[in-house]
Amino acid sequence: MAAGAIRVGIGGWTFEPWRGAFYPDGLPQKRELAYAAERLTAIEINATFYGAQKPESFRKWASETPENFVFAVKGPRFATQRRVLAEGAESVARFLDGGVTELGAKLGPILWQLPATKRFDPDDLGGFLKLLPAERHGVRLRHAVEARHESFGDPRFVDMLRAAEADVAQVVLDDPDHPMIADVTADFVYLRLERAQEEVETGYAEEELDAWAKRLAAYAKGETPIDLPALAAKAPEGLRDVYAFFISGAKVRNPAAAQAMIARLDG
């Protein structure tokens, strides 16, 4: 059966405990991105959440990765960590005009992470969604909203993302501290898998990786996994791209988890 592309990766590529565990001893730090990109199919850039990056940095990162590699990019906290989201227009625009589109075809979804204390307010969220354009500088944009407060467990949240002018997914969050919403709201699905355990060599147990592999494949084929919690009516059918990142949890294990997942999907 035909399916969309499934890309699996980690958050960032510079992390000291990965040296010797994921990166070979003696690998120059300037080679770490290229090494990771040869073994994974996506990376979520988190540095952009904390501060602006130079356009030449985005160009350099794109040049160091394979043709079909994709970067997701985390939007700046200045746009999302505010009382009124719609007042973040300047921060959103500055970020989108600050070089991120230099990634070109390697630009995947932009992640907008809301604070865990941010409650669902339809008017507030609606104002923010209007700030998210479908394209910038001739580059198509996809957006993903990570809502972590339990009040977002509301079918209206899903309906609003589906009705947005741009492609906006809500993040499927596998996290022990925040609720999971598995509904599909765009032509792609964005997952952050945050339960890696240090005592497990692959971060997630074998049976958990098997289960997630089936879910990712179901999403890519246009289905919604029946064993995940959905809020709203069935999503429109159609092939979907899927982006899954092993992030947080026992971070040292995330590269192994991502590689184990890729092996399952390729098999």
LUMZAKE-717643 format. One line per 8 residues: their letters; for each residue x, y, z of N, C-alpha, C. Coordinates in Angstrom, 2 decimals, m for minus. Layout:
<recs>
a	X Y Z X Y Z X Y Z; ...;
</recs>
This chain:
<recs>
maagairv	0.84 m1.19 0.00 0.00 0.00 0.00 0.88 1.24 0.00; 0.49 2.24 m0.80 1.27 3.49 m0.85 1.19 4.21 0.48; 2.22 4.99 0.77 2.27 5.72 2.03 3.13 6.95 1.86; 2.95 7.92 2.76 3.80 9.09 2.76 5.18 8.76 3.32; 6.06 9.73 3.27 7.42 9.53 3.78 7.42 9.56 5.30; 8.18 8.68 5.91 8.35 8.67 7.36 9.80 9.03 7.66; 9.98 10.09 8.43 11.33 10.51 8.81 11.46 10.44 10.33; 12.59 9.91 10.76 12.80 9.66 12.19 14.13 10.25 12.61;
giggwtfe	14.14 10.94 13.75 15.38 11.55 14.19 15.40 11.88 15.66; 16.24 12.85 16.00 16.50 13.24 17.39 16.45 14.76 17.48; 16.57 15.27 18.69 16.61 16.71 18.90 18.05 17.19 18.98; 18.48 18.00 18.02 19.84 18.51 17.99 20.84 17.44 17.59; 22.11 17.82 17.58 23.15 16.84 17.27 24.40 17.05 18.13; 24.40 18.07 18.97 25.54 18.34 19.85 25.14 18.03 21.29; 25.66 16.93 21.80 25.35 16.51 23.16 26.51 15.64 23.63; 27.23 16.10 24.63 28.47 15.46 25.04 28.32 13.96 25.33;
pwrgafyp	27.27 13.52 26.05 27.15 12.09 26.33 26.99 11.21 25.07; 26.64 11.81 23.92 26.56 11.01 22.69 27.95 10.65 22.17; 28.97 11.36 22.62 30.33 11.10 22.15 30.86 9.83 22.83; 31.07 8.84 22.03 31.46 7.53 22.54 30.30 6.57 22.61; 29.06 7.10 22.78 27.87 6.26 22.79 27.23 6.19 21.39; 27.14 7.32 20.72 26.61 7.40 19.36 27.73 7.79 18.39; 28.40 8.86 18.70 29.53 9.28 17.87 30.77 8.48 18.24; 31.55 8.04 17.26 32.78 7.31 17.57 33.78 8.19 18.31;
dglpqkre	34.56 7.58 19.16 35.63 8.31 19.83 36.54 8.94 18.78; 36.88 10.18 18.99 37.78 10.86 18.08 37.13 11.55 16.90; 35.81 11.39 16.74 35.13 12.08 15.65 35.16 13.58 15.90; 35.67 14.39 14.97 35.69 15.84 15.18 34.27 16.38 15.37; 34.09 17.33 16.26 32.77 17.87 16.52 32.14 18.46 15.27; 32.96 19.03 14.39 32.42 19.62 13.16 31.86 18.57 12.21; 32.14 17.27 12.48 31.62 16.20 11.64 30.38 15.54 12.23; 29.96 15.99 13.40 28.87 15.29 14.08 27.55 15.38 13.32;
layaaerl	27.24 16.54 12.77 25.99 16.66 12.02 25.99 15.71 10.83; 27.05 15.70 10.06 27.11 14.83 8.90 27.00 13.36 9.30; 27.67 12.99 10.40 27.61 11.61 10.88 26.18 11.24 11.27; 25.52 12.11 12.02 24.15 11.84 12.44 23.21 11.75 11.23; 23.41 12.65 10.28 22.51 12.70 9.12 22.67 11.49 8.21; 23.79 10.81 8.30 23.98 9.59 7.51 23.24 8.41 8.12; 22.85 8.52 9.39 22.24 7.41 10.10 20.78 7.66 10.48; 20.36 8.91 10.41 18.99 9.30 10.71 18.39 9.95 9.48;
taieinat	17.12 10.25 9.52 16.48 10.89 8.36 15.94 12.29 8.66; 16.07 12.73 9.93 15.62 14.07 10.30 16.27 14.46 11.62; 16.36 15.75 11.85 16.80 16.29 13.14 15.93 17.49 13.46; 15.54 17.60 14.72 14.80 18.77 15.19 15.81 19.76 15.76; 15.90 20.94 15.17 16.81 21.98 15.65 16.15 22.71 16.82; 16.77 22.65 17.99 16.21 23.26 19.19 16.84 24.60 19.54; 18.05 24.87 19.03 18.75 26.10 19.38 17.95 27.34 19.00; 17.11 27.22 17.98 16.30 28.35 17.52 15.25 28.77 18.54;
fygaqkpe	14.93 27.89 19.47 13.97 28.22 20.52 14.55 29.27 21.46; 15.86 29.23 21.66 16.52 30.09 22.64 17.09 31.37 22.04; 17.40 31.37 20.76 17.97 32.57 20.15 18.09 32.45 18.66; 18.25 33.59 18.00 18.33 33.63 16.55 19.62 32.96 16.06; 19.51 32.30 14.91 20.66 31.70 14.25 20.93 32.47 12.96; 22.15 32.46 12.51 22.53 33.21 11.32 22.07 32.49 10.05; 21.67 33.24 9.02 21.29 32.59 7.75 22.36 31.66 7.22; 23.64 32.06 7.37 24.71 31.20 6.87 24.80 29.89 7.64;
sfrkwase	24.33 29.88 8.89 24.31 28.63 9.64 23.32 27.65 9.04; 22.13 28.14 8.69 21.14 27.28 8.06 21.66 26.75 6.73; 22.32 27.60 5.94 22.87 27.15 4.67 23.94 26.08 4.89; 24.76 26.29 5.89 25.82 25.33 6.18 25.24 23.98 6.60; 24.24 24.01 7.47 23.63 22.76 7.92 23.00 22.02 6.75; 22.34 22.74 5.87 21.74 22.10 4.69 22.81 21.45 3.82; 23.95 22.12 3.69 25.02 21.61 2.82 25.70 20.37 3.38; 25.60 20.13 4.68 26.30 19.03 5.32 25.45 17.76 5.43;
tpenfvfa	24.25 17.78 4.88 23.32 16.66 5.05 22.89 16.11 3.69; 22.48 14.83 3.65 22.07 14.20 2.38 20.86 14.88 1.75; 20.65 14.58 0.51 19.62 15.26 m0.29 18.23 15.14 0.31; 17.87 13.98 0.81 16.50 13.76 1.31 16.36 13.99 2.81; 17.41 14.52 3.44 17.37 14.78 4.87 16.50 16.01 5.14; 15.86 16.04 6.32 14.96 17.14 6.66 15.24 17.63 8.08; 15.16 18.95 8.24 15.25 19.56 9.56 13.87 20.07 9.98; 13.42 19.69 11.16 12.33 20.43 11.80 13.01 21.54 12.61;
vkgprfat	12.32 22.64 12.79 12.93 23.79 13.47 11.98 24.30 14.54; 12.50 24.44 15.75 11.68 24.90 16.86 11.57 26.41 16.85; 10.34 26.92 16.82 10.11 28.35 16.82 10.57 28.99 18.12; 10.82 30.30 18.11 11.39 30.99 19.28 10.41 31.09 20.45; 10.95 30.99 21.63 10.13 31.10 22.84 9.50 32.47 22.97; 10.11 33.48 22.34 9.58 34.84 22.41 8.21 34.92 21.73; 7.92 33.96 20.84 6.64 33.95 20.14 5.57 33.18 20.91; 5.99 32.23 21.74 5.00 31.34 22.36 4.88 31.49 23.88;
qrrvlaeg	5.90 31.98 24.52 5.84 32.12 25.97 5.38 33.53 26.34; 4.13 33.78 26.05 3.54 35.09 26.31 2.08 34.90 26.69; 1.54 35.88 27.39 0.16 35.78 27.86 m0.83 35.77 26.71; m0.61 36.63 25.71 m1.49 36.70 24.54 m0.68 36.27 23.31; m1.00 35.12 22.78 m0.22 34.57 21.67 m0.26 35.46 20.44; m1.40 36.08 20.18 m1.52 36.91 18.98 m0.61 38.12 19.01; m0.06 38.45 20.20 0.86 39.59 20.29 2.29 39.20 19.91; 2.46 37.97 19.45 3.79 37.52 19.05 4.08 37.70 17.58;
aesvarfl	3.29 38.51 16.88 3.45 38.67 15.43 4.87 39.08 15.05; 5.44 40.04 15.77 6.78 40.52 15.42 7.81 39.41 15.60; 7.69 38.64 16.67 8.64 37.55 16.92 8.52 36.46 15.85; 7.31 36.13 15.46 7.11 35.12 14.42 7.72 35.60 13.10; 7.43 36.84 12.73 7.93 37.37 11.47 9.46 37.46 11.48; 10.03 37.90 12.59 11.49 38.02 12.67 12.15 36.65 12.51; 11.55 35.64 13.11 12.08 34.29 13.00 11.99 33.79 11.56; 10.83 33.95 10.93 10.65 33.43 9.57 11.51 34.18 8.55;
dggvtelg	11.86 35.42 8.85 12.70 36.20 7.95 14.17 36.16 8.34; 14.49 35.37 9.37 15.85 35.39 9.91 16.79 34.35 9.34; 16.35 33.62 8.32 17.25 32.67 7.68 16.77 31.25 7.64; 15.68 30.91 8.34 15.23 29.53 8.38 14.88 29.00 6.99; 14.38 29.86 6.10 14.02 29.39 4.77 15.25 29.10 3.91; 16.44 29.43 4.42 17.67 29.06 3.71 17.84 27.54 3.66; 17.12 26.82 4.50 17.15 25.36 4.43 16.50 24.84 3.17; 15.66 25.66 2.53 15.04 25.28 1.27 14.22 24.01 1.38;
aklgpilw	14.48 23.06 0.48 13.72 21.81 0.45 13.96 20.96 1.68; 14.99 21.27 2.45 15.29 20.50 3.68 14.58 21.07 4.91; 13.78 22.09 4.71 12.99 22.62 5.82 11.74 21.78 6.01; 11.66 21.12 7.16 10.46 20.38 7.52 9.54 21.26 8.35; 8.73 20.68 9.21 7.79 21.48 10.00 8.49 22.41 10.99; 7.82 23.50 11.29 8.26 24.42 12.34 7.44 24.10 13.58; 8.13 23.83 14.67 7.48 23.44 15.92 7.27 24.67 16.81; 6.01 24.88 17.20 5.67 25.96 18.12 5.22 25.31 19.43;
qlpatkrf	6.09 25.36 20.42 5.83 24.70 21.70 5.24 25.69 22.70; 4.02 25.41 23.14 3.37 26.27 24.12 3.79 25.86 25.53; 3.83 26.80 26.45 4.18 26.46 27.83 3.18 25.48 28.43; 3.65 24.67 29.35 2.78 23.68 29.99 1.66 24.34 30.78; 1.85 25.60 31.13 0.84 26.33 31.89 m0.18 27.03 31.00; 0.04 27.01 29.68 m0.83 27.72 28.75 m2.13 26.95 28.55; m3.25 27.55 28.92 m4.54 26.90 28.81 m5.15 27.16 27.43; m6.05 26.28 27.05 m6.74 26.43 25.77 m7.73 27.58 25.84;
dpddlggf	m7.54 28.55 24.97 m8.43 29.69 24.83 m8.66 29.84 23.33; m9.84 29.51 22.82 m10.06 29.52 21.37 m9.73 30.85 20.71; m10.08 31.95 21.34 m9.79 33.25 20.73 m8.28 33.51 20.69; m7.62 33.17 21.76 m6.18 33.36 21.85 m5.46 32.49 20.81; m5.83 31.22 20.75 m5.20 30.32 19.78 m5.52 30.74 18.35; m6.77 31.16 18.13 m7.14 31.59 16.79 m6.30 32.76 16.31; m6.02 33.69 17.21 m5.16 34.82 16.84 m3.76 34.38 16.49; m3.25 33.37 17.20 m1.91 32.88 16.91 m1.86 32.15 15.57;
lkllpaer	m2.86 31.33 15.28 m2.87 30.58 14.03 m2.86 31.51 12.81; m3.45 32.68 12.96 m3.45 33.65 11.85 m2.05 34.20 11.57; m1.13 34.03 12.53 0.24 34.52 12.33 1.11 33.53 11.56; 0.60 32.33 11.34 1.40 31.27 10.73 1.12 31.17 9.23; 2.03 31.64 8.40 1.78 31.65 6.96 2.03 30.29 6.31; 1.43 30.11 5.14 1.60 28.86 4.40 2.90 28.84 3.61; 3.49 30.00 3.39 4.78 30.05 2.68 5.51 31.33 3.05; 6.82 31.31 2.84 7.66 32.48 3.11 8.84 32.43 2.15;
hgvrlrha	9.07 33.53 1.47 10.18 33.63 0.52 10.16 32.49 m0.49; 8.96 32.09 m0.90 8.83 31.05 m1.90 9.00 29.63 m1.37; 9.14 29.48 m0.05 9.31 28.16 0.56 8.02 27.78 1.28; 7.51 26.60 0.99 6.30 26.13 1.67 6.59 25.91 3.14; 5.65 26.30 3.99 5.80 26.12 5.43 4.76 25.15 5.97; 5.21 24.31 6.88 4.33 23.46 7.66 4.57 23.80 9.12; 3.53 23.78 9.91 3.63 24.16 11.31 3.08 23.05 12.20; 3.66 22.92 13.39 3.18 21.96 14.38 3.07 22.67 15.72;
vearhesf	1.94 22.54 16.36 1.70 23.17 17.67 1.74 22.10 18.75; 2.62 22.30 19.72 2.69 21.39 20.86 1.97 22.02 22.04; 0.80 21.50 22.33 m0.01 21.98 23.45 0.13 20.99 24.59; 0.54 21.47 25.76 0.87 20.54 26.85 m0.07 20.65 28.05; m1.00 21.60 28.03 m1.94 21.71 29.14 m3.16 20.84 28.87; m3.67 20.20 29.90 m4.78 19.26 29.75 m6.04 19.90 29.17; m6.16 21.22 29.28 m7.35 21.89 28.75 m7.44 21.81 27.23; m6.33 21.47 26.56 m6.36 21.33 25.10 m7.00 20.01 24.67;
gdprfvdm	m7.38 19.19 25.63 m8.11 17.98 25.31 m9.55 18.30 24.97; m9.73 19.09 23.95 m11.03 19.65 23.55 m11.15 19.50 22.04; m12.23 18.89 21.53 m12.37 18.72 20.09 m12.27 20.04 19.31; m12.58 21.16 19.94 m12.48 22.44 19.24 m11.04 22.77 18.87; m10.09 22.33 19.68 m8.68 22.53 19.37 m8.33 21.84 18.05; m8.74 20.60 17.91 m8.48 19.85 16.68 m9.16 20.52 15.50; m10.41 20.91 15.67 m11.15 21.55 14.57 m10.48 22.85 14.12; m9.96 23.62 15.07 m9.32 24.88 14.72 m8.05 24.66 13.89;
lraaeadv	m7.27 23.66 14.25 m6.06 23.39 13.47 m6.41 22.91 12.08; m7.43 22.09 11.97 m7.86 21.61 10.65 m8.36 22.74 9.77; m8.91 23.77 10.38 m9.47 24.89 9.62 m8.45 25.99 9.34; m7.25 25.89 9.89 m6.24 26.94 9.71 m5.86 27.09 8.25; m5.47 28.32 7.86 m5.09 28.58 6.48 m3.83 27.82 6.09; m2.88 27.72 6.98 m1.66 26.97 6.72 m1.84 25.53 7.17; m0.90 24.66 6.80 m0.90 23.29 7.30 m0.40 23.31 8.75; m1.27 22.97 9.69 m0.89 23.00 11.10 m1.26 21.67 11.75;
aqvvlddp	m0.26 20.94 12.18 m0.48 19.70 12.91 m0.40 19.98 14.40; m1.05 19.15 15.18 m0.83 19.21 16.62 0.11 18.06 16.95; 1.02 18.29 17.85 2.05 17.31 18.16 1.48 16.13 18.93; 1.75 14.94 18.44 1.41 13.73 19.18 2.55 13.51 20.17; 2.24 13.71 21.44 3.26 13.78 22.48 3.22 12.54 23.36; 4.28 11.74 23.30 4.41 10.57 24.16 5.27 10.96 25.35; 4.61 11.47 26.37 5.29 12.08 27.50 4.52 11.73 28.77; 5.19 11.26 29.81 4.47 10.87 31.02 3.83 12.03 31.77;
dhpmiadv	4.25 13.26 31.48 3.78 14.41 32.24 2.73 15.25 31.52; 2.42 14.92 30.27 1.48 15.73 29.50 0.54 14.83 28.71; m0.66 15.32 28.41 m1.64 14.49 27.70 m1.26 14.26 26.24; m1.71 13.15 25.71 m1.51 12.84 24.30 m2.80 13.11 23.53; m2.66 13.77 22.39 m3.78 13.98 21.47 m3.30 13.44 20.12; m3.94 12.40 19.63 m3.43 11.69 18.46 m4.15 12.05 17.17; m5.06 13.01 17.21 m5.81 13.38 16.00 m4.89 13.91 14.91; m5.28 13.68 13.67 m4.58 14.22 12.52 m5.27 15.51 12.10;
tadfvylr	m4.50 16.59 11.97 m5.10 17.89 11.63 m4.51 18.50 10.36; m3.54 17.83 9.73 m2.90 18.37 8.54 m2.54 17.21 7.61; m1.79 17.52 6.55 m1.37 16.46 5.64 m0.06 15.83 6.08; 0.31 16.05 7.33 1.48 15.41 7.91 1.20 15.20 9.40; 2.03 14.38 10.02 1.90 14.10 11.45 3.26 14.33 12.10; 3.24 14.94 13.28 4.47 15.27 14.01 4.41 14.63 15.38; 5.38 13.80 15.68 5.40 13.09 16.96 6.70 13.39 17.71; 6.58 13.55 19.03 7.75 13.68 19.91 7.64 12.58 20.95;
leraqeev	8.58 11.66 20.91 8.56 10.46 21.75 9.57 10.66 22.87; 9.06 10.79 24.10 9.86 11.29 25.21 9.95 10.34 26.40; 9.82 9.04 26.13 9.85 8.08 27.25 11.10 7.19 27.24; 12.16 7.61 26.60 13.37 6.79 26.58 13.87 6.54 28.00; 14.35 5.31 28.23 14.87 4.92 29.54 16.34 4.55 29.40; 17.16 5.05 30.31 18.60 4.84 30.19 18.99 3.38 30.34; 18.24 2.62 31.12 18.60 1.21 31.33 18.26 0.33 30.14; 17.54 0.88 29.15 17.20 0.14 27.93 18.13 0.61 26.82;
etgyaeee	18.85 m0.31 26.23 19.89 0.06 25.24 19.32 0.87 24.08; 18.11 0.53 23.66 17.47 1.25 22.56 16.47 2.31 23.05; 16.57 2.68 24.32 15.70 3.72 24.85 14.30 3.24 25.15; 13.64 2.74 24.13 12.32 2.13 24.26 12.49 0.61 24.17; 11.66 m0.12 24.91 11.69 m1.58 24.84 11.29 m2.06 23.44; 11.71 m3.26 23.09 11.46 m3.79 21.75 9.98 m3.75 21.39; 9.12 m4.17 22.32 7.69 m4.21 22.01 7.12 m2.80 21.84; 7.68 m1.82 22.55 7.23 m0.44 22.39 7.65 0.10 21.02;
ldawakrl	8.86 m0.20 20.61 9.31 0.22 19.28 8.45 m0.43 18.20; 8.13 m1.70 18.37 7.27 m2.38 17.40 5.91 m1.70 17.30; 5.35 m1.35 18.45 4.03 m0.71 18.46 4.09 0.66 17.79; 5.12 1.45 18.09 5.23 2.76 17.47 5.50 2.66 15.97; 6.25 1.67 15.55 6.48 1.48 14.12 5.17 1.24 13.38; 4.29 0.45 13.96 2.98 0.20 13.35 2.15 1.48 13.31; 2.25 2.29 14.36 1.48 3.54 14.39 1.99 4.52 13.33; 3.30 4.65 13.22 3.85 5.56 12.22 3.43 5.12 10.82;
aayakget	3.48 3.82 10.57 3.07 3.30 9.26 1.59 3.57 9.00; 0.77 3.43 10.04 m0.66 3.69 9.89 m0.91 5.16 9.54; m0.24 6.06 10.26 m0.38 7.49 9.95 0.02 7.76 8.49; 1.13 7.19 8.05 1.63 7.45 6.70 0.67 6.96 5.63; m0.09 5.91 5.94 m1.04 5.36 4.98 m2.38 6.10 4.98; m2.53 7.06 5.88 m3.78 7.82 5.91 m4.73 7.40 6.99; m4.26 6.55 7.89 m5.10 6.07 8.98 m4.76 6.81 10.27; m5.60 6.62 11.29 m5.29 7.08 12.64 m5.20 5.85 13.52;
pidlpala	m4.06 5.62 14.18 m3.91 4.41 15.00 m5.06 4.25 15.97; m5.63 3.07 16.01 m6.83 2.86 16.83 m6.50 2.78 18.32; m5.22 2.60 18.66 m4.87 2.46 20.07 m4.34 3.76 20.68; m4.50 4.87 19.96 m4.10 6.17 20.50 m5.34 7.04 20.69; m5.34 7.95 21.67 m6.54 8.73 22.00 m6.80 9.89 21.04; m7.94 9.85 20.37 m8.36 10.93 19.47 m9.57 11.64 20.06; m9.70 12.93 19.72 m10.75 13.76 20.30 m11.91 14.03 19.36; m11.60 14.18 18.08 m12.58 14.71 17.14 m13.00 13.65 16.12;
akapeglr	m13.79 14.10 15.16 m14.25 13.22 14.11 m13.06 12.71 13.30; m13.28 11.62 12.59 m12.23 11.00 11.79 m11.58 12.00 10.84; m10.28 11.93 10.74 m9.54 12.85 9.88 m9.76 12.51 8.41; m9.62 13.50 7.53 m9.70 13.21 6.08 m8.66 12.18 5.69; m9.00 11.31 4.76 m8.07 10.30 4.32 m7.05 10.90 3.35; m5.98 10.20 3.16 m4.93 10.67 2.26 m3.56 10.34 2.83; m2.60 10.11 1.96 m1.25 9.80 2.41 m0.67 10.98 3.18; 0.12 10.67 4.18 0.68 11.73 5.02 2.17 11.50 5.24;
dvyaffis	2.93 12.59 5.25 4.30 12.52 5.72 4.28 12.44 7.24; 5.24 11.75 7.79 5.31 11.56 9.24 6.71 11.95 9.72; 6.76 12.74 10.79 8.02 13.16 11.41 7.98 12.70 12.86; 8.92 11.84 13.23 8.95 11.31 14.59 10.32 11.57 15.20; 10.34 12.19 16.37 11.59 12.54 17.02 11.66 11.92 18.41; 12.73 11.19 18.66 13.02 10.70 20.00 13.79 11.82 20.71; 13.19 12.34 21.74 13.71 13.56 22.34 13.37 13.55 23.83; 14.19 14.18 24.63 13.96 14.23 26.07 14.06 12.82 26.65;
gakvrnpa	13.47 12.58 27.80 13.65 11.30 28.46 15.13 11.07 28.75; 15.58 9.83 28.61 17.00 9.51 28.74 17.67 9.86 27.42; 18.08 11.10 27.29 18.54 11.64 26.01 19.69 10.86 25.40; 20.55 10.29 26.25 21.70 9.56 25.73 21.27 8.37 24.87; 20.06 7.87 25.09 19.57 6.71 24.33 18.81 7.07 23.06; 18.52 8.33 22.85 17.65 8.70 21.74 18.20 8.35 20.36; 19.50 8.53 20.08 20.00 8.10 18.77 19.80 6.61 18.51; 20.02 5.79 19.54 19.81 4.35 19.38 18.34 4.04 19.13;
aaqamiar	17.45 4.75 19.82 16.02 4.54 19.61 15.62 4.90 18.18; 16.13 6.02 17.70 15.79 6.45 16.33 16.32 5.45 15.31; 17.54 4.98 15.50 18.10 4.01 14.57 17.33 2.69 14.60; 16.91 2.28 15.78 16.12 1.06 15.89 14.77 1.20 15.18; 14.18 2.38 15.28 12.91 2.62 14.60 13.10 2.62 13.08; 14.14 3.27 12.60 14.40 3.30 11.15 14.60 1.89 10.63; 15.32 1.07 11.38 15.55 m0.32 10.96 14.23 m1.08 10.84; 13.30 m0.84 11.77 12.01 m1.50 11.70 11.22 m1.05 10.49;
ldg	11.22 0.23 10.24 10.44 0.76 9.12 11.03 0.34 7.78; 12.35 0.24 7.72 13.01 m0.18 6.48 12.84 m1.68 6.23; 12.62 m2.40 7.33 12.50 m3.85 7.20 11.15 m4.28 6.66;
</recs>
